Amino acid sequence: MRILKEIGKASFVGLLIFIIVGLILYFTGAPARTGKELLLEFIYNQIFSIGIYMANYVLIRYLMKRNGNEFFKFKNISKAMLG
């Protein structure tokens, strides 16, 4: 059940990113796209967002389990960034 909650969070993050990128493109004068193009971009954005979010989720969860409260020390955070 927890995985569904995380996928929901990842989808929400992906939606926010899609909206922000869309607004940036709109205000910079990028040419308008058709509905089909927007849908395809949205699907690609969601796949990428969920993939990256879930990969980070697995890594951070593993490192927190392994290091416990010491996870937030510089040495462990730097390992997490490189991982």
PDB file of N, CA, C and O in Angstrom, chain B, residues numbered from 101:
ATOM      1  N   MET B 101       0.816  -1.193   0.000  1.00  0.00           N
ATOM      2  CA  MET B 101       0.000   0.000   0.000  1.00  0.00           C
ATOM      3  C   MET B 101       0.865   1.264   0.000  1.00  0.00           C
ATOM      4  O   MET B 101       0.491   2.279  -0.588  1.00  0.00           O
ATOM      5  N   ARG B 102       2.017   1.194   0.661  1.00  0.00           N
ATOM      6  CA  ARG B 102       2.891   2.361   0.733  1.00  0.00           C
ATOM      7  C   ARG B 102       3.392   2.760  -0.654  1.00  0.00           C
ATOM      8  O   ARG B 102       3.584   3.943  -0.936  1.00  0.00           O
ATOM      9  N   ILE B 103       3.600   1.771  -1.508  1.00  0.00           N
ATOM     10  CA  ILE B 103       4.106   2.053  -2.850  1.00  0.00           C
ATOM     11  C   ILE B 103       3.092   2.877  -3.645  1.00  0.00           C
ATOM     12  O   ILE B 103       3.480   3.745  -4.427  1.00  0.00           O
ATOM     13  N   LEU B 104       1.807   2.616  -3.453  1.00  0.00           N
ATOM     14  CA  LEU B 104       0.775   3.390  -4.152  1.00  0.00           C
ATOM     15  C   LEU B 104       0.783   4.846  -3.696  1.00  0.00           C
ATOM     16  O   LEU B 104       0.584   5.756  -4.502  1.00  0.00           O
ATOM     17  N   LYS B 105       1.011   5.059  -2.410  1.00  0.00           N
ATOM     18  CA  LYS B 105       1.096   6.415  -1.870  1.00  0.00           C
ATOM     19  C   LYS B 105       2.275   7.154  -2.491  1.00  0.00           C
ATOM     20  O   LYS B 105       2.162   8.326  -2.848  1.00  0.00           O
ATOM     21  N   GLU B 106       3.406   6.463  -2.619  1.00  0.00           N
ATOM     22  CA  GLU B 106       4.595   7.088  -3.211  1.00  0.00           C
ATOM     23  C   GLU B 106       4.403   7.353  -4.706  1.00  0.00           C
ATOM     24  O   GLU B 106       4.876   8.370  -5.215  1.00  0.00           O
ATOM     25  N   ILE B 107       3.720   6.458  -5.412  1.00  0.00           N
ATOM     26  CA  ILE B 107       3.440   6.691  -6.830  1.00  0.00           C
ATOM     27  C   ILE B 107       2.519   7.904  -6.982  1.00  0.00           C
ATOM     28  O   ILE B 107       2.670   8.685  -7.922  1.00  0.00           O
ATOM     29  N   GLY B 108       1.573   8.061  -6.067  1.00  0.00           N
ATOM     30  CA  GLY B 108       0.703   9.240  -6.075  1.00  0.00           C
ATOM     31  C   GLY B 108       1.497  10.524  -5.870  1.00  0.00           C
ATOM     32  O   GLY B 108       1.262  11.517  -6.559  1.00  0.00           O
ATOM     33  N   LYS B 109       2.429  10.508  -4.932  1.00  0.00           N
ATOM     34  CA  LYS B 109       3.282  11.673  -4.701  1.00  0.00           C
ATOM     35  C   LYS B 109       4.132  11.974  -5.930  1.00  0.00           C
ATOM     36  O   LYS B 109       4.295  13.133  -6.314  1.00  0.00           O
ATOM     37  N   ALA B 110       4.674  10.920  -6.545  1.00  0.00           N
ATOM     38  CA  ALA B 110       5.503  11.092  -7.739  1.00  0.00           C
ATOM     39  C   ALA B 110       4.678  11.677  -8.882  1.00  0.00           C
ATOM     40  O   ALA B 110       5.166  12.533  -9.621  1.00  0.00           O
ATOM     41  N   SER B 111       3.443  11.228  -9.032  1.00  0.00           N
ATOM     42  CA  SER B 111       2.567  11.759 -10.083  1.00  0.00           C
ATOM     43  C   SER B 111       2.269  13.230  -9.847  1.00  0.00           C
ATOM     44  O   SER B 111       2.237  14.019 -10.791  1.00  0.00           O
ATOM     45  N   PHE B 112       2.052  13.599  -8.596  1.00  0.00           N
ATOM     46  CA  PHE B 112       1.778  14.998  -8.270  1.00  0.00           C
ATOM     47  C   PHE B 112       2.989  15.873  -8.576  1.00  0.00           C
ATOM     48  O   PHE B 112       2.847  16.963  -9.129  1.00  0.00           O
ATOM     49  N   VAL B 113       4.174  15.399  -8.217  1.00  0.00           N
ATOM     50  CA  VAL B 113       5.403  16.138  -8.520  1.00  0.00           C
ATOM     51  C   VAL B 113       5.560  16.292 -10.030  1.00  0.00           C
ATOM     52  O   VAL B 113       5.907  17.368 -10.515  1.00  0.00           O
ATOM     53  N   GLY B 114       5.302  15.214 -10.770  1.00  0.00           N
ATOM     54  CA  GLY B 114       5.386  15.256 -12.226  1.00  0.00           C
ATOM     55  C   GLY B 114       4.396  16.240 -12.821  1.00  0.00           C
ATOM     56  O   GLY B 114       4.724  16.952 -13.770  1.00  0.00           O
ATOM     57  N   LEU B 115       3.187  16.289 -12.275  1.00  0.00           N
ATOM     58  CA  LEU B 115       2.183  17.242 -12.747  1.00  0.00           C
ATOM     59  C   LEU B 115       2.633  18.675 -12.512  1.00  0.00           C
ATOM     60  O   LEU B 115       2.490  19.527 -13.388  1.00  0.00           O
ATOM     61  N   LEU B 116       3.176  18.940 -11.333  1.00  0.00           N
ATOM     62  CA  LEU B 116       3.665  20.291 -11.041  1.00  0.00           C
ATOM     63  C   LEU B 116       4.795  20.694 -11.985  1.00  0.00           C
ATOM     64  O   LEU B 116       4.835  21.828 -12.461  1.00  0.00           O
ATOM     65  N   ILE B 117       5.705  19.775 -12.252  1.00  0.00           N
ATOM     66  CA  ILE B 117       6.810  20.063 -13.169  1.00  0.00           C
ATOM     67  C   ILE B 117       6.269  20.352 -14.565  1.00  0.00           C
ATOM     68  O   ILE B 117       6.729  21.282 -15.229  1.00  0.00           O
ATOM     69  N   PHE B 118       5.302  19.564 -15.011  1.00  0.00           N
ATOM     70  CA  PHE B 118       4.709  19.766 -16.330  1.00  0.00           C
ATOM     71  C   PHE B 118       4.050  21.142 -16.430  1.00  0.00           C
ATOM     72  O   PHE B 118       4.211  21.833 -17.436  1.00  0.00           O
ATOM     73  N   ILE B 119       3.325  21.534 -15.414  1.00  0.00           N
ATOM     74  CA  ILE B 119       2.656  22.839 -15.410  1.00  0.00           C
ATOM     75  C   ILE B 119       3.679  23.963 -15.423  1.00  0.00           C
ATOM     76  O   ILE B 119       3.527  24.921 -16.181  1.00  0.00           O
ATOM     77  N   ILE B 120       4.717  23.868 -14.602  1.00  0.00           N
ATOM     78  CA  ILE B 120       5.730  24.927 -14.540  1.00  0.00           C
ATOM     79  C   ILE B 120       6.467  25.056 -15.866  1.00  0.00           C
ATOM     80  O   ILE B 120       6.684  26.166 -16.351  1.00  0.00           O
ATOM     81  N   VAL B 121       6.854  23.928 -16.455  1.00  0.00           N
ATOM     82  CA  VAL B 121       7.532  23.969 -17.753  1.00  0.00           C
ATOM     83  C   VAL B 121       6.602  24.559 -18.811  1.00  0.00           C
ATOM     84  O   VAL B 121       7.033  25.357 -19.644  1.00  0.00           O
ATOM     85  N   GLY B 122       5.341  24.171 -18.780  1.00  0.00           N
ATOM     86  CA  GLY B 122       4.363  24.720 -19.722  1.00  0.00           C
ATOM     87  C   GLY B 122       4.219  26.223 -19.582  1.00  0.00           C
ATOM     88  O   GLY B 122       4.149  26.932 -20.586  1.00  0.00           O
ATOM     89  N   LEU B 123       4.175  26.720 -18.357  1.00  0.00           N
ATOM     90  CA  LEU B 123       4.077  28.166 -18.130  1.00  0.00           C
ATOM     91  C   LEU B 123       5.324  28.891 -18.613  1.00  0.00           C
ATOM     92  O   LEU B 123       5.235  29.964 -19.210  1.00  0.00           O
ATOM     93  N   ILE B 124       6.465  28.314 -18.357  1.00  0.00           N
ATOM     94  CA  ILE B 124       7.713  28.928 -18.832  1.00  0.00           C
ATOM     95  C   ILE B 124       7.716  29.004 -20.348  1.00  0.00           C
ATOM     96  O   ILE B 124       8.064  30.040 -20.915  1.00  0.00           O
ATOM     97  N   LEU B 125       7.334  27.926 -21.009  1.00  0.00           N
ATOM     98  CA  LEU B 125       7.282  27.927 -22.478  1.00  0.00           C
ATOM     99  C   LEU B 125       6.261  28.938 -22.997  1.00  0.00           C
ATOM    100  O   LEU B 125       6.509  29.613 -23.996  1.00  0.00           O
ATOM    101  N   TYR B 126       5.132  29.043 -22.333  1.00  0.00           N
ATOM    102  CA  TYR B 126       4.090  29.986 -22.754  1.00  0.00           C
ATOM    103  C   TYR B 126       4.583  31.432 -22.650  1.00  0.00           C
ATOM    104  O   TYR B 126       4.413  32.220 -23.580  1.00  0.00           O
ATOM    105  N   PHE B 127       5.189  31.772 -21.522  1.00  0.00           N
ATOM    106  CA  PHE B 127       5.622  33.150 -21.308  1.00  0.00           C
ATOM    107  C   PHE B 127       6.874  33.521 -22.100  1.00  0.00           C
ATOM    108  O   PHE B 127       7.152  34.706 -22.286  1.00  0.00           O
ATOM    109  N   THR B 128       7.621  32.546 -22.562  1.00  0.00           N
ATOM    110  CA  THR B 128       8.782  32.857 -23.396  1.00  0.00           C
ATOM    111  C   THR B 128       8.427  32.879 -24.877  1.00  0.00           C
ATOM    112  O   THR B 128       9.290  33.118 -25.721  1.00  0.00           O
ATOM    113  N   GLY B 129       7.168  32.632 -25.193  1.00  0.00           N
ATOM    114  CA  GLY B 129       6.713  32.760 -26.574  1.00  0.00           C
ATOM    115  C   GLY B 129       6.935  31.539 -27.436  1.00  0.00           C
ATOM    116  O   GLY B 129       7.024  31.659 -28.658  1.00  0.00           O
ATOM    117  N   ALA B 130       7.028  30.373 -26.837  1.00  0.00           N
ATOM    118  CA  ALA B 130       7.187  29.143 -27.621  1.00  0.00           C
ATOM    119  C   ALA B 130       5.908  28.895 -28.421  1.00  0.00           C
ATOM    120  O   ALA B 130       4.816  29.227 -27.961  1.00  0.00           O
ATOM    121  N   PRO B 131       6.037  28.320 -29.603  1.00  0.00           N
ATOM    122  CA  PRO B 131       4.840  28.072 -30.417  1.00  0.00           C
ATOM    123  C   PRO B 131       3.868  27.122 -29.715  1.00  0.00           C
ATOM    124  O   PRO B 131       4.274  26.223 -28.979  1.00  0.00           O
ATOM    125  N   ALA B 132       2.584  27.342 -29.961  1.00  0.00           N
ATOM    126  CA  ALA B 132       1.547  26.514 -29.336  1.00  0.00           C
ATOM    127  C   ALA B 132       1.606  25.094 -29.888  1.00  0.00           C
ATOM    128  O   ALA B 132       1.953  24.877 -31.049  1.00  0.00           O
ATOM    129  N   ARG B 133       1.266  24.142 -29.044  1.00  0.00           N
ATOM    130  CA  ARG B 133       1.274  22.740 -29.441  1.00  0.00           C
ATOM    131  C   ARG B 133      -0.157  22.214 -29.473  1.00  0.00           C
ATOM    132  O   ARG B 133      -1.044  22.750 -28.808  1.00  0.00           O
ATOM    133  N   THR B 134      -0.366  21.168 -30.246  1.00  0.00           N
ATOM    134  CA  THR B 134      -1.691  20.562 -30.332  1.00  0.00           C
ATOM    135  C   THR B 134      -1.959  19.732 -29.084  1.00  0.00           C
ATOM    136  O   THR B 134      -1.055  19.467 -28.291  1.00  0.00           O
ATOM    137  N   GLY B 135      -3.198  19.330 -28.923  1.00  0.00           N
ATOM    138  CA  GLY B 135      -3.573  18.515 -27.773  1.00  0.00           C
ATOM    139  C   GLY B 135      -2.855  17.188 -27.751  1.00  0.00           C
ATOM    140  O   GLY B 135      -2.468  16.697 -26.690  1.00  0.00           O
ATOM    141  N   LYS B 136      -2.674  16.597 -28.942  1.00  0.00           N
ATOM    142  CA  LYS B 136      -1.981  15.309 -29.018  1.00  0.00           C
ATOM    143  C   LYS B 136      -0.526  15.449 -28.588  1.00  0.00           C
ATOM    144  O   LYS B 136      -0.002  14.591 -27.877  1.00  0.00           O
ATOM    145  N   GLU B 137       0.132  16.535 -29.017  1.00  0.00           N
ATOM    146  CA  GLU B 137       1.523  16.775 -28.616  1.00  0.00           C
ATOM    147  C   GLU B 137       1.626  16.996 -27.115  1.00  0.00           C
ATOM    148  O   GLU B 137       2.539  16.484 -26.467  1.00  0.00           O
ATOM    149  N   LEU B 138       0.685  17.763 -26.563  1.00  0.00           N
ATOM    150  CA  LEU B 138       0.690  18.010 -25.119  1.00  0.00           C
ATOM    151  C   LEU B 138       0.492  16.717 -24.339  1.00  0.00           C
ATOM    152  O   LEU B 138       1.155  16.493 -23.326  1.00  0.00           O
ATOM    153  N   LEU B 139      -0.412  15.873 -24.803  1.00  0.00           N
ATOM    154  CA  LEU B 139      -0.654  14.608 -24.127  1.00  0.00           C
ATOM    155  C   LEU B 139       0.589  13.736 -24.153  1.00  0.00           C
ATOM    156  O   LEU B 139       0.942  13.124 -23.144  1.00  0.00           O
ATOM    157  N   LEU B 140       1.243  13.675 -25.281  1.00  0.00           N
ATOM    158  CA  LEU B 140       2.461  12.873 -25.404  1.00  0.00           C
ATOM    159  C   LEU B 140       3.564  13.412 -24.492  1.00  0.00           C
ATOM    160  O   LEU B 140       4.260  12.639 -23.834  1.00  0.00           O
ATOM    161  N   GLU B 141       3.722  14.733 -24.454  1.00  0.00           N
ATOM    162  CA  GLU B 141       4.717  15.339 -23.556  1.00  0.00           C
ATOM    163  C   GLU B 141       4.378  15.056 -22.099  1.00  0.00           C
ATOM    164  O   GLU B 141       5.266  14.797 -21.287  1.00  0.00           O
ATOM    165  N   PHE B 142       3.082  15.107 -21.770  1.00  0.00           N
ATOM    166  CA  PHE B 142       2.663  14.834 -20.398  1.00  0.00           C
ATOM    167  C   PHE B 142       2.984  13.392 -20.015  1.00  0.00           C
ATOM    168  O   PHE B 142       3.461  13.137 -18.909  1.00  0.00           O
ATOM    169  N   ILE B 143       2.725  12.452 -20.919  1.00  0.00           N
ATOM    170  CA  ILE B 143       3.010  11.038 -20.633  1.00  0.00           C
ATOM    171  C   ILE B 143       4.505  10.824 -20.444  1.00  0.00           C
ATOM    172  O   ILE B 143       4.921  10.142 -19.507  1.00  0.00           O
ATOM    173  N   TYR B 144       5.316  11.402 -21.328  1.00  0.00           N
ATOM    174  CA  TYR B 144       6.772  11.283 -21.168  1.00  0.00           C
ATOM    175  C   TYR B 144       7.227  11.891 -19.840  1.00  0.00           C
ATOM    176  O   TYR B 144       8.063  11.321 -19.140  1.00  0.00           O
ATOM    177  N   ASN B 145       6.679  13.028 -19.511  1.00  0.00           N
ATOM    178  CA  ASN B 145       7.034  13.705 -18.265  1.00  0.00           C
ATOM    179  C   ASN B 145       6.675  12.842 -17.059  1.00  0.00           C
ATOM    180  O   ASN B 145       7.464  12.738 -16.120  1.00  0.00           O
ATOM    181  N   GLN B 146       5.503  12.227 -17.074  1.00  0.00           N
ATOM    182  CA  GLN B 146       5.079  11.394 -15.950  1.00  0.00           C
ATOM    183  C   GLN B 146       5.956  10.145 -15.832  1.00  0.00           C
ATOM    184  O   GLN B 146       6.348   9.768 -14.728  1.00  0.00           O
ATOM    185  N   ILE B 147       6.263   9.511 -16.946  1.00  0.00           N
ATOM    186  CA  ILE B 147       7.122   8.322 -16.902  1.00  0.00           C
ATOM    187  C   ILE B 147       8.479   8.680 -16.299  1.00  0.00           C
ATOM    188  O   ILE B 147       8.986   7.976 -15.426  1.00  0.00           O
ATOM    189  N   PHE B 148       9.056   9.772 -16.772  1.00  0.00           N
ATOM    190  CA  PHE B 148      10.357  10.210 -16.268  1.00  0.00           C
ATOM    191  C   PHE B 148      10.281  10.584 -14.792  1.00  0.00           C
ATOM    192  O   PHE B 148      11.131  10.169 -14.004  1.00  0.00           O
ATOM    193  N   SER B 149       9.274  11.361 -14.413  1.00  0.00           N
ATOM    194  CA  SER B 149       9.136  11.814 -13.024  1.00  0.00           C
ATOM    195  C   SER B 149       8.942  10.645 -12.070  1.00  0.00           C
ATOM    196  O   SER B 149       9.585  10.583 -11.022  1.00  0.00           O
ATOM    197  N   ILE B 150       8.059   9.719 -12.426  1.00  0.00           N
ATOM    198  CA  ILE B 150       7.804   8.582 -11.549  1.00  0.00           C
ATOM    199  C   ILE B 150       9.046   7.695 -11.464  1.00  0.00           C
ATOM    200  O   ILE B 150       9.384   7.207 -10.385  1.00  0.00           O
ATOM    201  N   GLY B 151       9.723   7.485 -12.586  1.00  0.00           N
ATOM    202  CA  GLY B 151      10.938   6.673 -12.573  1.00  0.00           C
ATOM    203  C   GLY B 151      12.018   7.246 -11.684  1.00  0.00           C
ATOM    204  O   GLY B 151      12.603   6.535 -10.868  1.00  0.00           O
ATOM    205  N   ILE B 152      12.286   8.535 -11.841  1.00  0.00           N
ATOM    206  CA  ILE B 152      13.322   9.182 -11.021  1.00  0.00           C
ATOM    207  C   ILE B 152      12.914   9.205  -9.552  1.00  0.00           C
ATOM    208  O   ILE B 152      13.734   8.919  -8.680  1.00  0.00           O
ATOM    209  N   TYR B 153      11.662   9.540  -9.270  1.00  0.00           N
ATOM    210  CA  TYR B 153      11.180   9.614  -7.897  1.00  0.00           C
ATOM    211  C   TYR B 153      11.311   8.256  -7.207  1.00  0.00           C
ATOM    212  O   TYR B 153      11.797   8.173  -6.079  1.00  0.00           O
ATOM    213  N   MET B 154      10.875   7.194  -7.889  1.00  0.00           N
ATOM    214  CA  MET B 154      10.904   5.872  -7.270  1.00  0.00           C
ATOM    215  C   MET B 154      12.338   5.359  -7.085  1.00  0.00           C
ATOM    216  O   MET B 154      12.637   4.695  -6.093  1.00  0.00           O
ATOM    217  N   ALA B 155      13.215   5.667  -8.035  1.00  0.00           N
ATOM    218  CA  ALA B 155      14.623   5.272  -7.873  1.00  0.00           C
ATOM    219  C   ALA B 155      15.229   5.970  -6.654  1.00  0.00           C
ATOM    220  O   ALA B 155      15.931   5.343  -5.860  1.00  0.00           O
ATOM    221  N   ASN B 156      14.961   7.248  -6.511  1.00  0.00           N
ATOM    222  CA  ASN B 156      15.458   7.987  -5.345  1.00  0.00           C
ATOM    223  C   ASN B 156      14.827   7.468  -4.059  1.00  0.00           C
ATOM    224  O   ASN B 156      15.494   7.368  -3.029  1.00  0.00           O
ATOM    225  N   TYR B 157      13.547   7.140  -4.123  1.00  0.00           N
ATOM    226  CA  TYR B 157      12.847   6.626  -2.948  1.00  0.00           C
ATOM    227  C   TYR B 157      13.496   5.340  -2.450  1.00  0.00           C
ATOM    228  O   TYR B 157      13.733   5.178  -1.252  1.00  0.00           O
ATOM    229  N   VAL B 158      13.784   4.420  -3.381  1.00  0.00           N
ATOM    230  CA  VAL B 158      14.401   3.143  -2.998  1.00  0.00           C
ATOM    231  C   VAL B 158      15.786   3.382  -2.399  1.00  0.00           C
ATOM    232  O   VAL B 158      16.122   2.799  -1.369  1.00  0.00           O
ATOM    233  N   LEU B 159      16.587   4.229  -3.032  1.00  0.00           N
ATOM    234  CA  LEU B 159      17.943   4.496  -2.545  1.00  0.00           C
ATOM    235  C   LEU B 159      17.923   5.157  -1.168  1.00  0.00           C
ATOM    236  O   LEU B 159      18.631   4.719  -0.260  1.00  0.00           O
ATOM    237  N   ILE B 160      17.132   6.187  -1.010  1.00  0.00           N
ATOM    238  CA  ILE B 160      17.084   6.905   0.275  1.00  0.00           C
ATOM    239  C   ILE B 160      16.542   5.996   1.374  1.00  0.00           C
ATOM    240  O   ILE B 160      17.051   6.007   2.494  1.00  0.00           O
ATOM    241  N   ARG B 161      15.519   5.215   1.062  1.00  0.00           N
ATOM    242  CA  ARG B 161      14.969   4.311   2.070  1.00  0.00           C
ATOM    243  C   ARG B 161      16.014   3.275   2.502  1.00  0.00           C
ATOM    244  O   ARG B 161      16.145   2.979   3.690  1.00  0.00           O
ATOM    245  N   TYR B 162      16.753   2.728   1.540  1.00  0.00           N
ATOM    246  CA  TYR B 162      17.811   1.763   1.857  1.00  0.00           C
ATOM    247  C   TYR B 162      18.884   2.410   2.737  1.00  0.00           C
ATOM    248  O   TYR B 162      19.297   1.834   3.744  1.00  0.00           O
ATOM    249  N   LEU B 163      19.326   3.597   2.356  1.00  0.00           N
ATOM    250  CA  LEU B 163      20.388   4.260   3.120  1.00  0.00           C
ATOM    251  C   LEU B 163      19.929   4.649   4.518  1.00  0.00           C
ATOM    252  O   LEU B 163      20.711   4.594   5.467  1.00  0.00           O
ATOM    253  N   MET B 164      18.659   5.044   4.652  1.00  0.00           N
ATOM    254  CA  MET B 164      18.159   5.390   5.986  1.00  0.00           C
ATOM    255  C   MET B 164      18.061   4.142   6.863  1.00  0.00           C
ATOM    256  O   MET B 164      18.329   4.197   8.063  1.00  0.00           O
ATOM    257  N   LYS B 165      17.677   3.020   6.259  1.00  0.00           N
ATOM    258  CA  LYS B 165      17.608   1.771   7.011  1.00  0.00           C
ATOM    259  C   LYS B 165      19.001   1.329   7.440  1.00  0.00           C
ATOM    260  O   LYS B 165      19.199   0.859   8.560  1.00  0.00           O
ATOM    261  N   ARG B 166      19.955   1.485   6.544  1.00  0.00           N
ATOM    262  CA  ARG B 166      21.334   1.045   6.797  1.00  0.00           C
ATOM    263  C   ARG B 166      22.038   1.935   7.823  1.00  0.00           C
ATOM    264  O   ARG B 166      22.758   1.430   8.684  1.00  0.00           O
ATOM    265  N   ASN B 167      21.836   3.259   7.741  1.00  0.00           N
ATOM    266  CA  ASN B 167      22.573   4.196   8.586  1.00  0.00           C
ATOM    267  C   ASN B 167      21.777   4.717   9.769  1.00  0.00           C
ATOM    268  O   ASN B 167      22.359   5.334  10.661  1.00  0.00           O
ATOM    269  N   GLY B 168      20.502   4.499   9.811  1.00  0.00           N
ATOM    270  CA  GLY B 168      19.677   4.959  10.926  1.00  0.00           C
ATOM    271  C   GLY B 168      19.717   6.470  11.080  1.00  0.00           C
ATOM    272  O   GLY B 168      19.582   7.208  10.103  1.00  0.00           O
ATOM    273  N   ASN B 169      19.901   6.922  12.304  1.00  0.00           N
ATOM    274  CA  ASN B 169      19.926   8.361  12.581  1.00  0.00           C
ATOM    275  C   ASN B 169      21.179   9.046  12.062  1.00  0.00           C
ATOM    276  O   ASN B 169      21.220  10.273  11.976  1.00  0.00           O
ATOM    277  N   GLU B 170      22.188   8.282  11.721  1.00  0.00           N
ATOM    278  CA  GLU B 170      23.426   8.861  11.205  1.00  0.00           C
ATOM    279  C   GLU B 170      23.338   9.195   9.715  1.00  0.00           C
ATOM    280  O   GLU B 170      24.308   9.675   9.129  1.00  0.00           O
ATOM    281  N   PHE B 171      22.201   8.948   9.112  1.00  0.00           N
ATOM    282  CA  PHE B 171      22.027   9.216   7.685  1.00  0.00           C
ATOM    283  C   PHE B 171      22.288  10.673   7.345  1.00  0.00           C
ATOM    284  O   PHE B 171      22.809  10.973   6.271  1.00  0.00           O
ATOM    285  N   PHE B 172      21.934  11.580   8.243  1.00  0.00           N
ATOM    286  CA  PHE B 172      22.015  13.002   7.952  1.00  0.00           C
ATOM    287  C   PHE B 172      23.399  13.607   8.222  1.00  0.00           C
ATOM    288  O   PHE B 172      23.553  14.828   8.188  1.00  0.00           O
ATOM    289  N   LYS B 173      24.383  12.785   8.483  1.00  0.00           N
ATOM    290  CA  LYS B 173      25.752  13.276   8.602  1.00  0.00           C
ATOM    291  C   LYS B 173      26.304  13.516   7.208  1.00  0.00           C
ATOM    292  O   LYS B 173      25.863  12.891   6.243  1.00  0.00           O
ATOM    293  N   PHE B 174      27.268  14.421   7.102  1.00  0.00           N
ATOM    294  CA  PHE B 174      27.802  14.828   5.799  1.00  0.00           C
ATOM    295  C   PHE B 174      28.321  13.638   4.998  1.00  0.00           C
ATOM    296  O   PHE B 174      28.076  13.535   3.796  1.00  0.00           O
ATOM    297  N   LYS B 175      29.025  12.756   5.661  1.00  0.00           N
ATOM    298  CA  LYS B 175      29.614  11.601   4.981  1.00  0.00           C
ATOM    299  C   LYS B 175      28.534  10.737   4.311  1.00  0.00           C
ATOM    300  O   LYS B 175      28.685  10.317   3.164  1.00  0.00           O
ATOM    301  N   ASN B 176      27.460  10.484   5.036  1.00  0.00           N
ATOM    302  CA  ASN B 176      26.386   9.633   4.503  1.00  0.00           C
ATOM    303  C   ASN B 176      25.561  10.345   3.444  1.00  0.00           C
ATOM    304  O   ASN B 176      25.131   9.719   2.475  1.00  0.00           O
ATOM    305  N   ILE B 177      25.334  11.638   3.611  1.00  0.00           N
ATOM    306  CA  ILE B 177      24.581  12.408   2.612  1.00  0.00           C
ATOM    307  C   ILE B 177      25.382  12.467   1.317  1.00  0.00           C
ATOM    308  O   ILE B 177      24.812  12.357   0.232  1.00  0.00           O
ATOM    309  N   SER B 178      26.696  12.640   1.420  1.00  0.00           N
ATOM    310  CA  SER B 178      27.514  12.682   0.210  1.00  0.00           C
ATOM    311  C   SER B 178      27.496  11.334  -0.507  1.00  0.00           C
ATOM    312  O   SER B 178      27.514  11.302  -1.737  1.00  0.00           O
ATOM    313  N   LYS B 179      27.462  10.229   0.221  1.00  0.00           N
ATOM    314  CA  LYS B 179      27.333   8.915  -0.404  1.00  0.00           C
ATOM    315  C   LYS B 179      25.986   8.795  -1.115  1.00  0.00           C
ATOM    316  O   LYS B 179      25.905   8.240  -2.211  1.00  0.00           O
ATOM    317  N   ALA B 180      24.946   9.308  -0.498  1.00  0.00           N
ATOM    318  CA  ALA B 180      23.617   9.246  -1.101  1.00  0.00           C
ATOM    319  C   ALA B 180      23.572  10.054  -2.400  1.00  0.00           C
ATOM    320  O   ALA B 180      22.945   9.632  -3.371  1.00  0.00           O
ATOM    321  N   MET B 181      24.225  11.198  -2.419  1.00  0.00           N
ATOM    322  CA  MET B 181      24.235  12.025  -3.638  1.00  0.00           C
ATOM    323  C   MET B 181      25.001  11.348  -4.766  1.00  0.00           C
ATOM    324  O   MET B 181      24.639  11.477  -5.936  1.00  0.00           O
ATOM    325  N   LEU B 182      26.057  10.629  -4.413  1.00  0.00           N
ATOM    326  CA  LEU B 182      26.846   9.949  -5.436  1.00  0.00           C
ATOM    327  C   LEU B 182      26.205   8.637  -5.883  1.00  0.00           C
ATOM    328  O   LEU B 182      26.492   8.138  -6.971  1.00  0.00           O
ATOM    329  N   GLY B 183      25.330   8.080  -5.033  1.00  0.00           N
ATOM    330  CA  GLY B 183      24.711   6.786  -5.313  1.00  0.00           C
ATOM    331  C   GLY B 183      23.743   6.876  -6.406  1.00  0.00           C
ATOM    332  O   GLY B 183      23.128   5.874  -6.771  1.00  0.00           O
TER     333      GLY B 183
END
